[in-house]
């Protein structure tokens, strides 16, 4: 039996960046948008157990930091 990890450790909360210098570049941001979109699809159709983690990831869709991107992977 395989053990799957959710996209966010339990109890972790994301915060928005305080300055634009903390944001990831546009290419990584596009990958972040795509990844969150794929996870939202999974939440809707097959993986409701990851809904809380995906909700936290989607809070920073307008400006993700490197930590947000790493948690997505």
mmCIF file of the N, C-alpha and C atoms, coordinates in Angstrom:
data_MODEL
# 
_entry.id   MODEL 
# 
loop_
_atom_site.group_PDB 
_atom_site.id 
_atom_site.type_symbol 
_atom_site.label_atom_id 
_atom_site.label_alt_id 
_atom_site.label_comp_id 
_atom_site.label_asym_id 
_atom_site.label_entity_id 
_atom_site.label_seq_id 
_atom_site.pdbx_PDB_ins_code 
_atom_site.Cartn_x 
_atom_site.Cartn_y 
_atom_site.Cartn_z 
_atom_site.occupancy 
_atom_site.B_iso_or_equiv 
_atom_site.pdbx_formal_charge 
_atom_site.auth_seq_id 
_atom_site.auth_comp_id 
_atom_site.auth_asym_id 
_atom_site.auth_atom_id 
_atom_site.pdbx_PDB_model_num 
ATOM 1   N N  . UNK A 1 1  ? 0.845   -1.181 0.000   1.00 0.00 ? 1  UNK A N  1 
ATOM 2   C CA . UNK A 1 1  ? 0.000   0.000  0.000   1.00 0.00 ? 1  UNK A CA 1 
ATOM 3   C C  . UNK A 1 1  ? 0.890   1.243  0.000   1.00 0.00 ? 1  UNK A C  1 
ATOM 4   N N  . UNK A 1 2  ? 0.598   2.169  -0.893  1.00 0.00 ? 2  UNK A N  1 
ATOM 5   C CA . UNK A 1 2  ? 1.389   3.392  -0.996  1.00 0.00 ? 2  UNK A CA 1 
ATOM 6   C C  . UNK A 1 2  ? 0.847   4.456  -0.060  1.00 0.00 ? 2  UNK A C  1 
ATOM 7   N N  . UNK A 1 3  ? 1.749   5.219  0.498   1.00 0.00 ? 3  UNK A N  1 
ATOM 8   C CA . UNK A 1 3  ? 1.350   6.326  1.361   1.00 0.00 ? 3  UNK A CA 1 
ATOM 9   C C  . UNK A 1 3  ? 1.526   7.620  0.572   1.00 0.00 ? 3  UNK A C  1 
ATOM 10  N N  . UNK A 1 4  ? 0.480   8.392  0.455   1.00 0.00 ? 4  UNK A N  1 
ATOM 11  C CA . UNK A 1 4  ? 0.518   9.655  -0.267  1.00 0.00 ? 4  UNK A CA 1 
ATOM 12  C C  . UNK A 1 4  ? 0.615   10.804 0.716   1.00 0.00 ? 4  UNK A C  1 
ATOM 13  N N  . UNK A 1 5  ? 1.367   11.812 0.333   1.00 0.00 ? 5  UNK A N  1 
ATOM 14  C CA . UNK A 1 5  ? 1.470   13.006 1.154   1.00 0.00 ? 5  UNK A CA 1 
ATOM 15  C C  . UNK A 1 5  ? 0.567   14.086 0.571   1.00 0.00 ? 5  UNK A C  1 
ATOM 16  N N  . UNK A 1 6  ? 0.000   14.883 1.436   1.00 0.00 ? 6  UNK A N  1 
ATOM 17  C CA . UNK A 1 6  ? -0.817  16.001 0.975   1.00 0.00 ? 6  UNK A CA 1 
ATOM 18  C C  . UNK A 1 6  ? 0.101   17.164 0.625   1.00 0.00 ? 6  UNK A C  1 
ATOM 19  N N  . UNK A 1 7  ? -0.373  18.158 -0.112  1.00 0.00 ? 7  UNK A N  1 
ATOM 20  C CA . UNK A 1 7  ? 0.506   19.242 -0.533  1.00 0.00 ? 7  UNK A CA 1 
ATOM 21  C C  . UNK A 1 7  ? 0.888   20.229 0.561   1.00 0.00 ? 7  UNK A C  1 
ATOM 22  N N  . UNK A 1 8  ? 0.478   19.984 1.780   1.00 0.00 ? 8  UNK A N  1 
ATOM 23  C CA . UNK A 1 8  ? 0.778   20.923 2.856   1.00 0.00 ? 8  UNK A CA 1 
ATOM 24  C C  . UNK A 1 8  ? 0.885   20.165 4.171   1.00 0.00 ? 8  UNK A C  1 
ATOM 25  N N  . UNK A 1 9  ? 1.944   20.374 4.937   1.00 0.00 ? 9  UNK A N  1 
ATOM 26  C CA . UNK A 1 9  ? 2.038   19.734 6.251   1.00 0.00 ? 9  UNK A CA 1 
ATOM 27  C C  . UNK A 1 9  ? 0.890   20.186 7.156   1.00 0.00 ? 9  UNK A C  1 
ATOM 28  N N  . UNK A 1 10 ? 0.404   19.315 8.030   1.00 0.00 ? 10 UNK A N  1 
ATOM 29  C CA . UNK A 1 10 ? -0.718  19.679 8.904   1.00 0.00 ? 10 UNK A CA 1 
ATOM 30  C C  . UNK A 1 10 ? -0.403  20.894 9.776   1.00 0.00 ? 10 UNK A C  1 
ATOM 31  N N  . UNK A 1 11 ? -1.366  21.780 9.895   1.00 0.00 ? 11 UNK A N  1 
ATOM 32  C CA . UNK A 1 11 ? -1.244  22.946 10.754  1.00 0.00 ? 11 UNK A CA 1 
ATOM 33  C C  . UNK A 1 11 ? -0.488  24.120 10.170  1.00 0.00 ? 11 UNK A C  1 
ATOM 34  N N  . UNK A 1 12 ? 0.014   24.007 8.951   1.00 0.00 ? 12 UNK A N  1 
ATOM 35  C CA . UNK A 1 12 ? 0.769   25.117 8.347   1.00 0.00 ? 12 UNK A CA 1 
ATOM 36  C C  . UNK A 1 12 ? -0.182  26.087 7.660   1.00 0.00 ? 12 UNK A C  1 
ATOM 37  N N  . UNK A 1 13 ? 0.092   27.371 7.827   1.00 0.00 ? 13 UNK A N  1 
ATOM 38  C CA . UNK A 1 13 ? -0.733  28.421 7.236   1.00 0.00 ? 13 UNK A CA 1 
ATOM 39  C C  . UNK A 1 13 ? 0.165   29.300 6.377   1.00 0.00 ? 13 UNK A C  1 
ATOM 40  N N  . UNK A 1 14 ? -0.316  29.678 5.212   1.00 0.00 ? 14 UNK A N  1 
ATOM 41  C CA . UNK A 1 14 ? 0.445   30.540 4.323   1.00 0.00 ? 14 UNK A CA 1 
ATOM 42  C C  . UNK A 1 14 ? 0.079   31.992 4.548   1.00 0.00 ? 14 UNK A C  1 
ATOM 43  N N  . UNK A 1 15 ? 1.063   32.845 4.423   1.00 0.00 ? 15 UNK A N  1 
ATOM 44  C CA . UNK A 1 15 ? 0.848   34.286 4.517   1.00 0.00 ? 15 UNK A CA 1 
ATOM 45  C C  . UNK A 1 15 ? 1.264   34.926 3.205   1.00 0.00 ? 15 UNK A C  1 
ATOM 46  N N  . UNK A 1 16 ? 0.672   36.050 2.904   1.00 0.00 ? 16 UNK A N  1 
ATOM 47  C CA . UNK A 1 16 ? 1.026   36.785 1.688   1.00 0.00 ? 16 UNK A CA 1 
ATOM 48  C C  . UNK A 1 16 ? 2.358   37.493 1.904   1.00 0.00 ? 16 UNK A C  1 
ATOM 49  N N  . UNK A 1 17 ? 3.143   37.654 0.837   1.00 0.00 ? 17 UNK A N  1 
ATOM 50  C CA . UNK A 1 17 ? 4.433   38.336 0.978   1.00 0.00 ? 17 UNK A CA 1 
ATOM 51  C C  . UNK A 1 17 ? 4.265   39.808 1.312   1.00 0.00 ? 17 UNK A C  1 
ATOM 52  N N  . UNK A 1 18 ? 5.228   40.349 2.042   1.00 0.00 ? 18 UNK A N  1 
ATOM 53  C CA . UNK A 1 18 ? 5.175   41.753 2.450   1.00 0.00 ? 18 UNK A CA 1 
ATOM 54  C C  . UNK A 1 18 ? 5.763   42.687 1.393   1.00 0.00 ? 18 UNK A C  1 
ATOM 55  N N  . UNK A 1 19 ? 6.657   42.163 0.563   1.00 0.00 ? 19 UNK A N  1 
ATOM 56  C CA . UNK A 1 19 ? 7.247   42.993 -0.488  1.00 0.00 ? 19 UNK A CA 1 
ATOM 57  C C  . UNK A 1 19 ? 7.357   42.187 -1.779  1.00 0.00 ? 19 UNK A C  1 
ATOM 58  N N  . UNK A 1 20 ? 7.463   42.881 -2.882  1.00 0.00 ? 20 UNK A N  1 
ATOM 59  C CA . UNK A 1 20 ? 7.550   42.207 -4.170  1.00 0.00 ? 20 UNK A CA 1 
ATOM 60  C C  . UNK A 1 20 ? 8.878   41.499 -4.369  1.00 0.00 ? 20 UNK A C  1 
ATOM 61  N N  . UNK A 1 21 ? 9.888   41.836 -3.605  1.00 0.00 ? 21 UNK A N  1 
ATOM 62  C CA . UNK A 1 21 ? 11.187  41.186 -3.749  1.00 0.00 ? 21 UNK A CA 1 
ATOM 63  C C  . UNK A 1 21 ? 11.148  39.728 -3.289  1.00 0.00 ? 21 UNK A C  1 
ATOM 64  N N  . UNK A 1 22 ? 10.149  39.370 -2.489  1.00 0.00 ? 22 UNK A N  1 
ATOM 65  C CA . UNK A 1 22 ? 10.021  37.999 -1.994  1.00 0.00 ? 22 UNK A CA 1 
ATOM 66  C C  . UNK A 1 22 ? 9.297   37.087 -2.982  1.00 0.00 ? 22 UNK A C  1 
ATOM 67  N N  . UNK A 1 23 ? 8.712   37.639 -4.036  1.00 0.00 ? 23 UNK A N  1 
ATOM 68  C CA . UNK A 1 23 ? 7.923   36.850 -4.978  1.00 0.00 ? 23 UNK A CA 1 
ATOM 69  C C  . UNK A 1 23 ? 8.813   36.026 -5.901  1.00 0.00 ? 23 UNK A C  1 
ATOM 70  N N  . UNK A 1 24 ? 8.264   34.918 -6.396  1.00 0.00 ? 24 UNK A N  1 
ATOM 71  C CA . UNK A 1 24 ? 8.981   34.113 -7.381  1.00 0.00 ? 24 UNK A CA 1 
ATOM 72  C C  . UNK A 1 24 ? 8.852   34.765 -8.747  1.00 0.00 ? 24 UNK A C  1 
ATOM 73  N N  . UNK A 1 25 ? 9.703   34.369 -9.688  1.00 0.00 ? 25 UNK A N  1 
ATOM 74  C CA . UNK A 1 25 ? 9.657   34.975 -11.015 1.00 0.00 ? 25 UNK A CA 1 
ATOM 75  C C  . UNK A 1 25 ? 8.427   34.498 -11.792 1.00 0.00 ? 25 UNK A C  1 
ATOM 76  N N  . UNK A 1 26 ? 8.141   35.133 -12.903 1.00 0.00 ? 26 UNK A N  1 
ATOM 77  C CA . UNK A 1 26 ? 6.910   34.874 -13.658 1.00 0.00 ? 26 UNK A CA 1 
ATOM 78  C C  . UNK A 1 26 ? 6.826   33.433 -14.155 1.00 0.00 ? 26 UNK A C  1 
ATOM 79  N N  . UNK A 1 27 ? 7.941   32.859 -14.579 1.00 0.00 ? 27 UNK A N  1 
ATOM 80  C CA . UNK A 1 27 ? 7.927   31.478 -15.078 1.00 0.00 ? 27 UNK A CA 1 
ATOM 81  C C  . UNK A 1 27 ? 7.534   30.497 -13.974 1.00 0.00 ? 27 UNK A C  1 
ATOM 82  N N  . UNK A 1 28 ? 8.099   30.669 -12.784 1.00 0.00 ? 28 UNK A N  1 
ATOM 83  C CA . UNK A 1 28 ? 7.725   29.816 -11.649 1.00 0.00 ? 28 UNK A CA 1 
ATOM 84  C C  . UNK A 1 28 ? 6.294   30.095 -11.223 1.00 0.00 ? 28 UNK A C  1 
ATOM 85  N N  . UNK A 1 29 ? 5.856   31.338 -11.322 1.00 0.00 ? 29 UNK A N  1 
ATOM 86  C CA . UNK A 1 29 ? 4.482   31.691 -10.960 1.00 0.00 ? 29 UNK A CA 1 
ATOM 87  C C  . UNK A 1 29 ? 3.492   30.971 -11.882 1.00 0.00 ? 29 UNK A C  1 
ATOM 88  N N  . UNK A 1 30 ? 3.805   30.890 -13.172 1.00 0.00 ? 30 UNK A N  1 
ATOM 89  C CA . UNK A 1 30 ? 2.927   30.179 -14.101 1.00 0.00 ? 30 UNK A CA 1 
ATOM 90  C C  . UNK A 1 30 ? 2.836   28.702 -13.751 1.00 0.00 ? 30 UNK A C  1 
ATOM 91  N N  . UNK A 1 31 ? 3.961   28.106 -13.361 1.00 0.00 ? 31 UNK A N  1 
ATOM 92  C CA . UNK A 1 31 ? 3.948   26.703 -12.935 1.00 0.00 ? 31 UNK A CA 1 
ATOM 93  C C  . UNK A 1 31 ? 3.128   26.537 -11.654 1.00 0.00 ? 31 UNK A C  1 
ATOM 94  N N  . UNK A 1 32 ? 3.216   27.522 -10.769 1.00 0.00 ? 32 UNK A N  1 
ATOM 95  C CA . UNK A 1 32 ? 2.450   27.488 -9.523  1.00 0.00 ? 32 UNK A CA 1 
ATOM 96  C C  . UNK A 1 32 ? 0.958   27.534 -9.819  1.00 0.00 ? 32 UNK A C  1 
ATOM 97  N N  . UNK A 1 33 ? 0.551   28.449 -10.719 1.00 0.00 ? 33 UNK A N  1 
ATOM 98  C CA . UNK A 1 33 ? -0.864  28.531 -11.095 1.00 0.00 ? 33 UNK A CA 1 
ATOM 99  C C  . UNK A 1 33 ? -1.349  27.210 -11.673 1.00 0.00 ? 33 UNK A C  1 
ATOM 100 N N  . UNK A 1 34 ? -0.544  26.627 -12.547 1.00 0.00 ? 34 UNK A N  1 
ATOM 101 C CA . UNK A 1 34 ? -0.907  25.374 -13.186 1.00 0.00 ? 34 UNK A CA 1 
ATOM 102 C C  . UNK A 1 34 ? -1.030  24.249 -12.156 1.00 0.00 ? 34 UNK A C  1 
ATOM 103 N N  . UNK A 1 35 ? -0.069  24.178 -11.241 1.00 0.00 ? 35 UNK A N  1 
ATOM 104 C CA . UNK A 1 35 ? -0.093  23.143 -10.213 1.00 0.00 ? 35 UNK A CA 1 
ATOM 105 C C  . UNK A 1 35 ? -1.292  23.252 -9.293  1.00 0.00 ? 35 UNK A C  1 
ATOM 106 N N  . UNK A 1 36 ? -1.605  24.461 -8.866  1.00 0.00 ? 36 UNK A N  1 
ATOM 107 C CA . UNK A 1 36 ? -2.771  24.663 -7.998  1.00 0.00 ? 36 UNK A CA 1 
ATOM 108 C C  . UNK A 1 36 ? -4.052  24.325 -8.758  1.00 0.00 ? 36 UNK A C  1 
ATOM 109 N N  . UNK A 1 37 ? -4.106  24.689 -10.021 1.00 0.00 ? 37 UNK A N  1 
ATOM 110 C CA . UNK A 1 37 ? -5.270  24.351 -10.839 1.00 0.00 ? 37 UNK A CA 1 
ATOM 111 C C  . UNK A 1 37 ? -5.472  22.852 -10.951 1.00 0.00 ? 37 UNK A C  1 
ATOM 112 N N  . UNK A 1 38 ? -4.389  22.108 -11.141 1.00 0.00 ? 38 UNK A N  1 
ATOM 113 C CA . UNK A 1 38 ? -4.487  20.649 -11.217 1.00 0.00 ? 38 UNK A CA 1 
ATOM 114 C C  . UNK A 1 38 ? -4.973  20.070 -9.895  1.00 0.00 ? 38 UNK A C  1 
ATOM 115 N N  . UNK A 1 39 ? -4.460  20.622 -8.791  1.00 0.00 ? 39 UNK A N  1 
ATOM 116 C CA . UNK A 1 39 ? -4.908  20.136 -7.486  1.00 0.00 ? 39 UNK A CA 1 
ATOM 117 C C  . UNK A 1 39 ? -6.376  20.455 -7.236  1.00 0.00 ? 39 UNK A C  1 
ATOM 118 N N  . UNK A 1 40 ? -6.836  21.628 -7.696  1.00 0.00 ? 40 UNK A N  1 
ATOM 119 C CA . UNK A 1 40 ? -8.255  21.966 -7.540  1.00 0.00 ? 40 UNK A CA 1 
ATOM 120 C C  . UNK A 1 40 ? -9.136  20.980 -8.304  1.00 0.00 ? 40 UNK A C  1 
ATOM 121 N N  . UNK A 1 41 ? -8.683  20.555 -9.472  1.00 0.00 ? 41 UNK A N  1 
ATOM 122 C CA . UNK A 1 41 ? -9.408  19.549 -10.246 1.00 0.00 ? 41 UNK A CA 1 
ATOM 123 C C  . UNK A 1 41 ? -9.486  18.238 -9.462  1.00 0.00 ? 41 UNK A C  1 
ATOM 124 N N  . UNK A 1 42 ? -8.358  17.827 -8.874  1.00 0.00 ? 42 UNK A N  1 
ATOM 125 C CA . UNK A 1 42 ? -8.353  16.591 -8.090  1.00 0.00 ? 42 UNK A CA 1 
ATOM 126 C C  . UNK A 1 42 ? -9.267  16.680 -6.880  1.00 0.00 ? 42 UNK A C  1 
ATOM 127 N N  . UNK A 1 43 ? -9.281  17.831 -6.224  1.00 0.00 ? 43 UNK A N  1 
ATOM 128 C CA . UNK A 1 43 ? -10.163 18.013 -5.065  1.00 0.00 ? 43 UNK A CA 1 
ATOM 129 C C  . UNK A 1 43 ? -11.616 17.834 -5.475  1.00 0.00 ? 43 UNK A C  1 
ATOM 130 N N  . UNK A 1 44 ? -11.971 18.394 -6.617  1.00 0.00 ? 44 UNK A N  1 
ATOM 131 C CA . UNK A 1 44 ? -13.360 18.348 -7.057  1.00 0.00 ? 44 UNK A CA 1 
ATOM 132 C C  . UNK A 1 44 ? -13.801 16.938 -7.451  1.00 0.00 ? 44 UNK A C  1 
ATOM 133 N N  . UNK A 1 45 ? -12.915 16.172 -8.093  1.00 0.00 ? 45 UNK A N  1 
ATOM 134 C CA . UNK A 1 45 ? -13.344 14.905 -8.669  1.00 0.00 ? 45 UNK A CA 1 
ATOM 135 C C  . UNK A 1 45 ? -12.845 13.646 -7.967  1.00 0.00 ? 45 UNK A C  1 
ATOM 136 N N  . UNK A 1 46 ? -11.750 13.709 -7.215  1.00 0.00 ? 46 UNK A N  1 
ATOM 137 C CA . UNK A 1 46 ? -11.289 12.444 -6.643  1.00 0.00 ? 46 UNK A CA 1 
ATOM 138 C C  . UNK A 1 46 ? -10.570 12.532 -5.298  1.00 0.00 ? 46 UNK A C  1 
ATOM 139 N N  . UNK A 1 47 ? -10.075 13.704 -4.877  1.00 0.00 ? 47 UNK A N  1 
ATOM 140 C CA . UNK A 1 47 ? -9.285  13.781 -3.656  1.00 0.00 ? 47 UNK A CA 1 
ATOM 141 C C  . UNK A 1 47 ? -9.768  14.876 -2.710  1.00 0.00 ? 47 UNK A C  1 
ATOM 142 N N  . UNK A 1 48 ? -10.966 14.734 -2.146  1.00 0.00 ? 48 UNK A N  1 
ATOM 143 C CA . UNK A 1 48 ? -11.444 15.775 -1.224  1.00 0.00 ? 48 UNK A CA 1 
ATOM 144 C C  . UNK A 1 48 ? -10.611 15.870 0.052   1.00 0.00 ? 48 UNK A C  1 
ATOM 145 N N  . UNK A 1 49 ? -9.803  14.857 0.329   1.00 0.00 ? 49 UNK A N  1 
ATOM 146 C CA . UNK A 1 49 ? -8.975  14.872 1.538   1.00 0.00 ? 49 UNK A CA 1 
ATOM 147 C C  . UNK A 1 49 ? -7.864  15.916 1.493   1.00 0.00 ? 49 UNK A C  1 
ATOM 148 N N  . UNK A 1 50 ? -7.520  16.431 0.322   1.00 0.00 ? 50 UNK A N  1 
ATOM 149 C CA . UNK A 1 50 ? -6.458  17.429 0.224   1.00 0.00 ? 50 UNK A CA 1 
ATOM 150 C C  . UNK A 1 50 ? -7.019  18.848 0.106   1.00 0.00 ? 50 UNK A C  1 
ATOM 151 N N  . UNK A 1 51 ? -8.311  19.006 0.331   1.00 0.00 ? 51 UNK A N  1 
ATOM 152 C CA . UNK A 1 51 ? -8.972  20.299 0.130   1.00 0.00 ? 51 UNK A CA 1 
ATOM 153 C C  . UNK A 1 51 ? -8.384  21.411 0.995   1.00 0.00 ? 51 UNK A C  1 
ATOM 154 N N  . UNK A 1 52 ? -8.087  21.146 2.256   1.00 0.00 ? 52 UNK A N  1 
ATOM 155 C CA . UNK A 1 52 ? -7.562  22.206 3.125   1.00 0.00 ? 52 UNK A CA 1 
ATOM 156 C C  . UNK A 1 52 ? -6.190  22.681 2.671   1.00 0.00 ? 52 UNK A C  1 
ATOM 157 N N  . UNK A 1 53 ? -5.331  21.767 2.275   1.00 0.00 ? 53 UNK A N  1 
ATOM 158 C CA . UNK A 1 53 ? -4.015  22.150 1.785   1.00 0.00 ? 53 UNK A CA 1 
ATOM 159 C C  . UNK A 1 53 ? -4.087  22.957 0.501   1.00 0.00 ? 53 UNK A C  1 
ATOM 160 N N  . UNK A 1 54 ? -4.960  22.544 -0.393  1.00 0.00 ? 54 UNK A N  1 
ATOM 161 C CA . UNK A 1 54 ? -5.118  23.258 -1.663  1.00 0.00 ? 54 UNK A CA 1 
ATOM 162 C C  . UNK A 1 54 ? -5.724  24.635 -1.417  1.00 0.00 ? 54 UNK A C  1 
ATOM 163 N N  . UNK A 1 55 ? -6.622  24.745 -0.467  1.00 0.00 ? 55 UNK A N  1 
ATOM 164 C CA . UNK A 1 55 ? -7.194  26.047 -0.125  1.00 0.00 ? 55 UNK A CA 1 
ATOM 165 C C  . UNK A 1 55 ? -6.109  27.005 0.337   1.00 0.00 ? 55 UNK A C  1 
ATOM 166 N N  . UNK A 1 56 ? -5.190  26.514 1.171   1.00 0.00 ? 56 UNK A N  1 
ATOM 167 C CA . UNK A 1 56 ? -4.087  27.361 1.635   1.00 0.00 ? 56 UNK A CA 1 
ATOM 168 C C  . UNK A 1 56 ? -3.169  27.753 0.482   1.00 0.00 ? 56 UNK A C  1 
ATOM 169 N N  . UNK A 1 57 ? -2.890  26.818 -0.424  1.00 0.00 ? 57 UNK A N  1 
ATOM 170 C CA . UNK A 1 57 ? -2.052  27.137 -1.579  1.00 0.00 ? 57 UNK A CA 1 
ATOM 171 C C  . UNK A 1 57 ? -2.719  28.166 -2.484  1.00 0.00 ? 57 UNK A C  1 
ATOM 172 N N  . UNK A 1 58 ? -4.039  28.087 -2.619  1.00 0.00 ? 58 UNK A N  1 
ATOM 173 C CA . UNK A 1 58 ? -4.738  29.004 -3.520  1.00 0.00 ? 58 UNK A CA 1 
ATOM 174 C C  . UNK A 1 58 ? -4.853  30.421 -2.959  1.00 0.00 ? 58 UNK A C  1 
ATOM 175 N N  . UNK A 1 59 ? -4.577  30.608 -1.683  1.00 0.00 ? 59 UNK A N  1 
ATOM 176 C CA . UNK A 1 59 ? -4.621  31.945 -1.096  1.00 0.00 ? 59 UNK A CA 1 
ATOM 177 C C  . UNK A 1 59 ? -3.550  32.865 -1.674  1.00 0.00 ? 59 UNK A C  1 
ATOM 178 N N  . UNK A 1 60 ? -2.477  32.291 -2.195  1.00 0.00 ? 60 UNK A N  1 
ATOM 179 C CA . UNK A 1 60 ? -1.368  33.096 -2.693  1.00 0.00 ? 60 UNK A CA 1 
ATOM 180 C C  . UNK A 1 60 ? -1.257  33.025 -4.213  1.00 0.00 ? 60 UNK A C  1 
ATOM 181 N N  . UNK A 1 61 ? -2.370  32.889 -4.900  1.00 0.00 ? 61 UNK A N  1 
ATOM 182 C CA . UNK A 1 61 ? -2.340  32.791 -6.358  1.00 0.00 ? 61 UNK A CA 1 
ATOM 183 C C  . UNK A 1 61 ? -1.830  34.071 -7.010  1.00 0.00 ? 61 UNK A C  1 
ATOM 184 N N  . UNK A 1 62 ? -2.040  35.217 -6.395  1.00 0.00 ? 62 UNK A N  1 
ATOM 185 C CA . UNK A 1 62 ? -1.607  36.478 -7.007  1.00 0.00 ? 62 UNK A CA 1 
ATOM 186 C C  . UNK A 1 62 ? -0.142  36.788 -6.752  1.00 0.00 ? 62 UNK A C  1 
ATOM 187 N N  . UNK A 1 63 ? 0.479   36.119 -5.821  1.00 0.00 ? 63 UNK A N  1 
ATOM 188 C CA . UNK A 1 63 ? 1.882   36.358 -5.547  1.00 0.00 ? 63 UNK A CA 1 
ATOM 189 C C  . UNK A 1 63 ? 2.454   35.316 -4.614  1.00 0.00 ? 63 UNK A C  1 
ATOM 190 N N  . UNK A 1 64 ? 3.052   34.283 -5.167  1.00 0.00 ? 64 UNK A N  1 
ATOM 191 C CA . UNK A 1 64 ? 3.608   33.206 -4.354  1.00 0.00 ? 64 UNK A CA 1 
ATOM 192 C C  . UNK A 1 64 ? 5.082   33.457 -4.059  1.00 0.00 ? 64 UNK A C  1 
ATOM 193 N N  . UNK A 1 65 ? 5.518   32.967 -2.919  1.00 0.00 ? 65 UNK A N  1 
ATOM 194 C CA . UNK A 1 65 ? 6.930   33.030 -2.550  1.00 0.00 ? 65 UNK A CA 1 
ATOM 195 C C  . UNK A 1 65 ? 7.540   31.652 -2.784  1.00 0.00 ? 65 UNK A C  1 
ATOM 196 N N  . UNK A 1 66 ? 8.837   31.535 -2.643  1.00 0.00 ? 66 UNK A N  1 
ATOM 197 C CA . UNK A 1 66 ? 9.527   30.270 -2.883  1.00 0.00 ? 66 UNK A CA 1 
ATOM 198 C C  . UNK A 1 66 ? 9.024   29.178 -1.951  1.00 0.00 ? 66 UNK A C  1 
ATOM 199 N N  . UNK A 1 67 ? 8.711   29.513 -0.716  1.00 0.00 ? 67 UNK A N  1 
ATOM 200 C CA . UNK A 1 67 ? 8.181   28.527 0.225   1.00 0.00 ? 67 UNK A CA 1 
ATOM 201 C C  . UNK A 1 67 ? 6.851   27.950 -0.217  1.00 0.00 ? 67 UNK A C  1 
ATOM 202 N N  . UNK A 1 68 ? 6.006   28.785 -0.784  1.00 0.00 ? 68 UNK A N  1 
ATOM 203 C CA . UNK A 1 68 ? 4.724   28.317 -1.296  1.00 0.00 ? 68 UNK A CA 1 
ATOM 204 C C  . UNK A 1 68 ? 4.953   27.336 -2.449  1.00 0.00 ? 68 UNK A C  1 
ATOM 205 N N  . UNK A 1 69 ? 5.876   27.696 -3.334  1.00 0.00 ? 69 UNK A N  1 
ATOM 206 C CA . UNK A 1 69 ? 6.183   26.869 -4.502  1.00 0.00 ? 69 UNK A CA 1 
ATOM 207 C C  . UNK A 1 69 ? 6.734   25.513 -4.062  1.00 0.00 ? 69 UNK A C  1 
ATOM 208 N N  . UNK A 1 70 ? 7.608   25.508 -3.063  1.00 0.00 ? 70 UNK A N  1 
ATOM 209 C CA . UNK A 1 70 ? 8.179   24.253 -2.571  1.00 0.00 ? 70 UNK A CA 1 
ATOM 210 C C  . UNK A 1 70 ? 7.113   23.354 -1.948  1.00 0.00 ? 70 UNK A C  1 
ATOM 211 N N  . UNK A 1 71 ? 6.149   23.933 -1.247  1.00 0.00 ? 71 UNK A N  1 
ATOM 212 C CA . UNK A 1 71 ? 5.084   23.141 -0.655  1.00 0.00 ? 71 UNK A CA 1 
ATOM 213 C C  . UNK A 1 71 ? 4.159   22.552 -1.717  1.00 0.00 ? 71 UNK A C  1 
ATOM 214 N N  . UNK A 1 72 ? 4.059   23.227 -2.854  1.00 0.00 ? 72 UNK A N  1 
ATOM 215 C CA . UNK A 1 72 ? 3.254   22.698 -3.949  1.00 0.00 ? 72 UNK A CA 1 
ATOM 216 C C  . UNK A 1 72 ? 3.866   21.421 -4.495  1.00 0.00 ? 72 UNK A C  1 
ATOM 217 N N  . UNK A 1 73 ? 5.190   21.396 -4.585  1.00 0.00 ? 73 UNK A N  1 
ATOM 218 C CA . UNK A 1 73 ? 5.876   20.221 -5.134  1.00 0.00 ? 73 UNK A CA 1 
ATOM 219 C C  . UNK A 1 73 ? 5.780   19.105 -4.166  1.00 0.00 ? 73 UNK A C  1 
# 
